[in-house]
Amino acid sequence: MKKITLIILLLCICFGPQLLAQSLIFHGQLKNSVYCYKDEEATTRIYQYLRLNTATAYKKIVFNSMVRVLSDANVDLADKQRFQTWQLNLQFQKLFNNHLKMTIGRQFFHPGVMMGALDGINAEYSIGKNLFQVYGGAESTISRSLDLNQAENRQVVGGFYQISNLLSTKTTAQLLFLHKADTSATLWQIAGLNINNRYFNNTTLNIQAHYNTANDNIQRLLIAGQRLWTERLSTSVELKMQRPQIYANSFYTIFSAKPYQRVELNGSYRLWDNVHVNAGMYHIQTDDAAANCVQVALQNQNGSLGVVYEAGDAGDQVSLAFDYGLEVIHNLVFSIYTDYSKYRTETIYEFDDQIANAARLSWRLSRHFSADVEYQWLTNKYKTSDSRLLNHISCRW
């Protein structure tokens, strides 16, 4: 706590006069969320979020912050549970004739960082249409408190070089490197290549190949292609091998990611304006199970309704997926979601044969104010009912 407070004070001393000497632009969002659920007993939690962005007139210097305060109606929480800092940084843009952008402090930064937060520095330098990026620092604490991890305990260093329109072939290529270590060992040392190609008309090819030399395995392999055959018909094919790299952080975490391999083929056909029929099939393989799936869905601008047939080691099942929203009156949208399926790429904690449902009412009062109420409920073989109620009230300026 003392260290990060000292860093903030130093940044304010160094750059505060420049900010105050210029016209400032303020943008922000205040959000209040009430979350009620019943497990062994009824629990009510209240979350307050504040996002504030302060920028100079030409946005050369930007101060970004986002904090969360949690209150529990049933129990008293420690400060580290109540207060979280998700973002707290200074961003310098348009440096060196608009070539350099640099961010110092706590920032959301996903490559190889658990929970997506890094305490450190991230710099991007553009050379024509090409981009060079380097970053380094320590993983933020999992609790998101203002405390800082020691860099040697949660060290993260990496970067990439991006080349646009390689050899005039409409190809974008990225060479990347990521090193993540603590005092005992190197956890990840990933080198990789990303390629996006649009050389052929109406065709997109994506390749991502990342190798972890620390564990001597493939961290990620993705080969995907998309083709628009006519104004009505499009298809895609994908081969993917993935080991966990980003971990979940949600109100109610019931899963952890696991390695998997997946082959997928999809197609979409526009029947008439804004109405599509989507069909697909895939094979998925994990360390301890395998499954095949065929799915068909109708979709328009309001949502989709689909039927899924799943077959694999855990048995066969006909599943349903429904996600649809309708504007009841101006700026008032009612939506409902249902998912009844068996096979996933996460380790579900014994939640097989579950039906998950959600109904939401969203009201956009104005450009600056909105409100949402959502009721979620599910059934599974362990509980006849598991329900939650969420309410969000948001103000933007």
N, C-alpha and C positions, 0 to 999 in steps of 0.2 A: 504494500500500500504506500509506504513512504517513497519507494523508488519511482513508482509511476506518478505520484503527486509531484515529486521533484522534476521529473521530465516535463510534465505539463507546465509547471511554473517557468522552466527554462524556455520552452517554446513560446509561452506568452510574453516573456521578457524580450526574446529575440525578435519575434514577429508581430507582437501586439501593436507597437507604434505604426507599422505599415498598414495593419488592418484598420486602426482607428483614423488614420490620416486619409482614408479613402471612403467614398460612399459605399455603404454596405447593403447587401441584398439578403433578406432573411426568408427562408422556406422551412416549413416544419410540419409535423404531424403529431397529434395527440390522440391516443387510442386507449379506450377503456374496455377490457374484456372480462366478462364474468363466466366462470367455468364451473358447472355443477355436475357431479357424478356420484354414483353410488357403488361402493365396493363392499367392504365389511360394514361401513356406515356411510351416511350421506356426508359429502364434502363439498364445500363451496370455496373456490379460490378466485381472487380478483387480481387481474394483471393490468398495470398501467404502463404504456409505452410512450416514450417521448423521443421523436427524431427531430434534430435541429441541424440545418445547414446554413452557414453564414459565409457569404462570398463577397469579395470586392467587386466593383462595378464591372470589370472585364473578366471576372472569374479567374484571375491569375492566382489568387490565394483563396482556398476554401477550407473552412473548419467544419468537419462532419462529426456528429455525435448521435448515438442511440442508446438509451438506457431503459431498463425494465425494472419495475417495482412489483413485488408479489405480496399479497396479503392472504392469509388463510383464516377463514371464519371459525375453524375448529381448534387450531393449535397455534402457538407462538413460534415463529420461525427465526432462526439465526440470521444475522445480517448477510452472510454469504449466500443464504438461500433467498433472501428478500430482494437484494439489489444485484443486478447484473448490468455489465457494460458491454454491449455488443460492438460498438463502434466509437472510437475516439481518436481522431487523427487530423493532421493538417495536410492539405493537398496543394501542391504547387504546380500550376499548369502554364503552358505556353512559354516555357523557358527556352533560351537559346533559339530565338526565332521560331517559336512554336514546335520545336523538335522534342523537348523533354517534358515529361510529367512525372512528378515524384510525390509519393505519399508516405508520411512518417507517423507511426502510432499504431493503435489497434484498428484493424481493418478486416473486412470479410475477404478471405482469400482462399480459394478452394484447393489448389494442387497439393495434395498430400498432407493437409492440415486437418486434424480431427476437429469436428464441429465447425469447420470453416472459418476459424479466426486466427490471425497472426499478429503478434506484437513485434513490429520491426519496420522495415523500409522496403518499398516497392518502387522501382524506377522503370519507366518506359521511354525509349528513345526511338523516334521515327527517322528513317533515312529514305526519303522519297516515299514509295508505297510499302517499303519494308519496315519491320518493327523489331527492336531488340529490347528484351525485358530481363531484369535481374531482381531478385528479392532475397531477403534474408532476415532472420530473427528467431523468435521462439514461439512455439504454440501458445496460444492463450490458455489460461486455466480453464478446465472443463466447467467449473462453476461460473465462469465469466465474471468473477470478482475483479476488483481493481488491482489485485496482487499480480506480480509478474513472475512467470517461471524463469529459473536460471537458464540462460541460453544453452549451456552445456547439457542441461537435462532434457530440453525439448528443442533441440537445434533443427532449424529448417533453412536450407539454402537451395536456390535453384534459379532457373531462367529458361528463356527460349529465344530463338531467332526465327522470324517469320518472313518468308519471301513471297511476294505477290506476283501473279502473272509470270510464273517461272517459264523461261524460254518462249514467251508469248503463246503459251498453250492454255490460258485461262486456268492455271494451276496455282493454288496457294499451298505452300509447304511450311511446316514448322519442325524445327529441331529443338528438342527440349531435354532438360536435365533437372533432376530433383534428388537432393540428399537430405535425409532425415535421420537423426541419431540422438541417443542419450549417452550418459556417461559409461554405460555398460556395453553398448553395441551399436552398430549401424543398422537401423530398422529398415529403411528403404534407400536404395540408390538406383534411381530409375532413369534410364535413357530411352528416348522415344522419338518417333517420327509420325507426324500427322499430315495427311495429304487430302486436299479437296480439289476435284477436277470437274470443270464444266466445258471441256473442249467440244464435245459432241452436243448438237442442239437438243434441248429438252432432256438432257441426261446429266445426272450428277453422280459422281463416284467419291466415296469417302473411305480412307484407310487410316487407321490408328494402330500403331504397333509400339508398345511400351514394355521394356524388359527390366526386371529388377535384379541387378547383379548381386545385391546383398543376399538374396534368398535363392538366386539362380533359378528364377522362374519367369514366365510371362505374366506381367501384371495386367495387361489389357491388350486384346487383339480385336479389331473391328474392321470388317470389310463390308461395305454397304453400297448399294446402287439403287438409284431411282430413275424412272423413265416415264415421261409423259408421251403416250403414243398418239392420242388424239385430244381434242378439247374435252372429251368425256372420260377417257380411259387412262389410268396411270397404274404402274406396278412398282414394287420395290422388293429387294432381296437383301438379307442381312445375315452375316455370320459374326458371332460375338463370343469372346472368352473374357471373363472379368473376375478379378479378385477384389475383395472389399478395399475401398480407398477412402470413401467419404462415409461417415457414420451418421446414423439418424439422431435427430434431436427434435422432439416434439412434445406436445402437452402430455401425451400418453403413449409412451414407447412400449410396444409389445413384440418387437422383433429385432433381430440382428442380421446383418447381411452375411452371405456366404458365397463362396466361389461357384460359378456356373458356366456352362457352355450352351449356346443357343443358336439355332438355325431357323430363320423366319422368312416367309414369303407372303406378301400382301398385295391386294389389288383394290382399286376404287373405281366405280363407274357412276357417272352423273346421270340419273334417270331424267330429271328435269331441273329447272332452276332451284338451286339451294338444297336439292335432295340427292343424296348419294347412297349407294349400297357399297359397303366395305366388306371384304372377305379376306381371311388370312389363315395360315396354318404355321405351326412351329413345333420344333422338337427342343426340349430343354433337358439338360443333364447336370446334376449336381454330384457331389461326392457319394451320396447315399441313395439317390433316387433318380428316376427318369420319367418323362411324361411327354405326351403328344397332345396337340390341341388344334381344333378347327373352330373358327368363329365367323359369324355373319352378323352384320349390323346395318340398320338404316339410320342415316344421320342427316340432319338439316341444321340451320343456323342456331336452333334452340337446344340441340343435344342429340342423343342417340339412344337406340334400343337394340340390344344384341343378344344372340343365343350362342353359347359356347359349349362345345363337347370336349371333355377332357378324359384322357385315358393314360394310365401309368401304374407305377408300383403301388400307389396308395388307392387304386381302384378307379372305376369309371364313374363319370358324373356328367349330367347335362346341367349347365350353369346359365345364369342370367346376369346381364349387365345393363343397367338402365340409368341414364343420366340426362335429365331434361329440365329446362327452365322456361318459364312463361311470364311475360310482362302482364300482370293483372290489371294495373292501371299505370299511368305515366310514372316512370321511375320506381315502380314497385314490382319486384320480380320474385316469383315463387319458384323454387327448384326442388327436385327430389332426386335422390341417388340410391341405387340398390346394387349390391354386388354379392352374388352367390357363386363362389368358385373355390377350387381346392388347391391348385398348384401355384406356388410363388417362388421367387428367388430369395426370399428371406426365410430365416428360421422362425416360424410361427410357434409361439409357446403353447402347443397343444390346442390351437384354434382351428383344427380341421372341421370341415362341414359347417362352417359358420355362414350366417347371413348378415351382412352389414348394410345398414340403411341410414339415410340422412335426409332430412327435410329442412329447407332453408327459405327464409323470407328476407329479401334484401331491399332496402329502401334508400334511394339516393335523394336526399332532401334538397341538395343544391350542389354546386361545384365543390363546396368546402365541407359539407356534412353528409355522413352516411351512417346507416345503422343496419345490423344483421342479427337475426335470431336463427339459430340452427339447433335442431334436435337430432341426436344420433342414438341409434340403438342396434344391438346385435344379439344374436343367439348362437350358441355353440353347445358342444356336448357336455360342457362343465357348468354352464349357466343358462338358465331359461331366459334370463333377461339381463342385459348390461346396457345402461342408458346414460347419456350425458346431454347437458344443455349448455350451449354457448351463446353469449350475447356480445356483440362488438359495436361500439359507438366510436366513430372516427371523425376527427376535425383536421382539415388541412389548410395551410395558409402559405 
